[in-house]
Amino acid sequence: MLTSERTCFRCGSGFTGTNTERVCPACRVPKAKKPINRSLSFRERQVIELVCKAKLNKEIAWELKLTEGTIKEYLNRIFRKVGCSNRTELAIWAITRQQAA
């Protein structure tokens, strides 16, 4: 493989690399992810409450005056925060926490 002066596709800086390399070594290093804030917001708690009542995303969106896409984003964020992978696990998590309190 031939090495030549290349331009990084991400940052635009010059680097020496093979013809197959498109990104400089500095840009190949993965960026550190922001830590997840584990505390739930007021709106996230509202969404959880409505999930526990077996509401669909469309019904939750209508009740909270949001879009379905926003509800999906809230649910994905909630799943990451509490360590659940679906609505059923989330409802069980919420109910068991409610009984413990």
C-alpha positions as CSV (number, residue, x, y, z in Angstrom):
1,M,0.0,0.0,0.0
2,L,1.2,3.4,-0.9
3,T,1.4,6.2,1.8
4,S,0.7,9.7,0.8
5,E,-0.4,13.0,2.3
6,R,-4.1,12.9,2.9
7,T,-6.8,15.3,4.2
8,C,-9.0,14.1,7.0
9,F,-12.7,13.8,6.1
10,R,-13.7,14.8,9.7
11,C,-11.5,17.7,10.7
12,G,-9.8,18.7,7.5
13,S,-6.2,18.4,8.8
14,G,-3.4,16.8,6.8
15,F,-2.0,13.5,7.7
16,T,0.2,10.8,6.2
17,G,-1.7,7.6,5.6
18,T,-2.5,4.8,3.1
19,N,-4.8,5.4,0.2
20,T,-7.6,3.6,2.0
21,E,-7.5,5.8,5.2
22,R,-9.9,8.7,5.1
23,V,-9.7,9.8,8.8
24,C,-6.7,11.0,10.7
25,P,-5.5,9.1,13.8
26,A,-6.8,11.9,16.1
27,C,-10.3,11.6,14.8
28,R,-10.3,7.8,15.0
29,V,-10.3,7.9,18.8
30,P,-13.8,7.5,20.1
31,K,-15.2,10.5,21.9
32,A,-16.2,10.1,25.5
33,K,-19.9,9.7,26.0
34,K,-21.7,12.0,28.4
35,P,-22.8,10.3,31.6
36,I,-26.5,9.6,31.8
37,N,-28.4,11.6,34.4
38,R,-30.3,8.8,36.2
39,S,-32.9,11.1,37.8
40,L,-36.2,11.2,36.0
41,S,-37.7,14.6,35.0
42,F,-41.3,15.6,35.7
43,R,-42.3,14.8,32.1
44,E,-40.6,11.4,32.2
45,R,-42.5,10.5,35.3
46,Q,-45.8,11.6,33.6
47,V,-45.0,9.3,30.6
48,I,-44.2,6.4,33.0
49,E,-47.5,6.9,34.8
50,L,-49.4,6.7,31.5
51,V,-47.5,3.7,30.3
52,C,-48.5,2.0,33.6
53,K,-52.1,2.7,32.6
54,A,-51.5,0.8,29.3
55,K,-51.8,3.9,27.2
56,L,-50.5,3.8,23.6
57,N,-47.9,6.3,22.4
58,K,-50.7,8.1,20.5
59,E,-52.9,8.4,23.6
60,I,-49.9,9.6,25.7
61,A,-49.0,12.2,23.1
62,W,-52.6,13.5,22.9
63,E,-52.9,13.7,26.7
64,L,-49.6,15.5,27.1
65,K,-50.1,17.6,24.0
66,L,-46.9,16.3,22.4
67,T,-46.1,14.4,19.2
68,E,-45.8,10.6,19.0
69,G,-42.1,11.0,18.0
70,T,-41.5,13.0,21.2
71,I,-43.1,10.3,23.3
72,K,-40.8,7.7,21.6
73,E,-37.8,9.8,22.4
74,Y,-38.9,10.1,26.1
75,L,-39.5,6.3,26.3
76,N,-36.0,5.5,24.8
77,R,-34.4,8.0,27.3
78,I,-36.4,6.4,30.2
79,F,-35.4,2.9,29.1
80,R,-31.7,3.9,29.2
81,K,-32.1,5.6,32.6
82,V,-33.9,2.8,34.4
83,G,-32.3,-0.2,32.5
84,C,-35.5,-1.5,30.9
85,S,-35.8,-2.7,27.3
86,N,-39.6,-2.5,26.8
87,R,-42.9,-1.0,28.1
88,T,-43.8,-4.1,30.1
89,E,-40.5,-4.0,32.0
90,L,-40.9,-0.3,32.6
91,A,-44.4,-0.8,34.0
92,I,-43.2,-3.5,36.4
93,W,-40.3,-1.4,37.4
94,A,-42.6,1.6,38.2
95,I,-45.2,-0.5,40.1
96,T,-42.6,-2.2,42.2
97,R,-40.9,1.2,43.1
98,Q,-44.3,2.6,43.9
99,Q,-45.1,-0.2,46.3
100,A,-41.7,0.1,48.0
101,A,-42.2,3.8,48.7
